[in-house]
């Protein structure tokens, strides 16, 4: 239970334990543009409606096949696309 001081408090039968919470690098937001060739990730969210309509949606696994100037060659499922860097920036991922 949080006590308003930034400490997490867990109450047992007779004892209470407190520990400081820290923010880790895992809480950073990553996008497709952060991946290199042959990297794989799970799509967390897609902020571009056109990409969603093409089947690039949350919970799917994406693989970056290669990086080119201004675009990425990706695979989602068995389908491959070349998407612009600007569009890739709207796709948040989880490593």
Residue pairs with C-beta under 8 A, 6 or more apart in sequence:
1 8
1 9
1 10
1 11
2 8
2 9
3 9
3 18
6 20
6 21
7 18
7 19
7 20
7 21
8 18
8 19
8 21
9 16
9 17
9 18
10 16
10 17
29 92
30 41
30 92
30 93
30 94
30 95
31 88
31 89
31 90
31 91
31 92
31 93
32 41
32 62
32 64
32 72
32 74
32 83
32 88
32 89
32 91
32 93
33 72
33 85
33 88
33 89
34 93
35 41
35 64
35 72
35 93
36 64
36 67
37 64
37 65
37 66
37 67
38 63
38 64
38 65
39 63
39 64
40 61
40 62
40 63
40 64
41 61
41 62
41 93
41 94
41 95
42 59
42 60
42 61
42 62
42 93
42 94
43 56
43 57
43 58
43 59
43 60
43 61
43 62
43 76
43 91
43 92
43 93
43 94
44 58
44 92
44 93
44 94
45 58
45 91
45 92
46 52
46 56
46 57
46 58
46 90
46 91
46 92
47 90
47 91
47 92
48 87
48 90
48 91
50 87
51 83
51 87
51 90
51 91
54 81
55 76
55 77
55 79
56 62
56 74
56 76
56 81
56 83
56 91
60 76
60 77
61 76
61 77
62 74
62 75
62 76
62 91
62 93
63 74
63 75
63 76
64 72
64 73
64 74
65 73
65 74
65 75
65 80
66 72
66 73
67 73
68 82
70 84
70 85
71 82
71 83
71 84
71 85
71 88
72 82
72 83
72 85
72 88
73 80
73 81
73 82
74 80
74 81
74 82
74 83
74 88
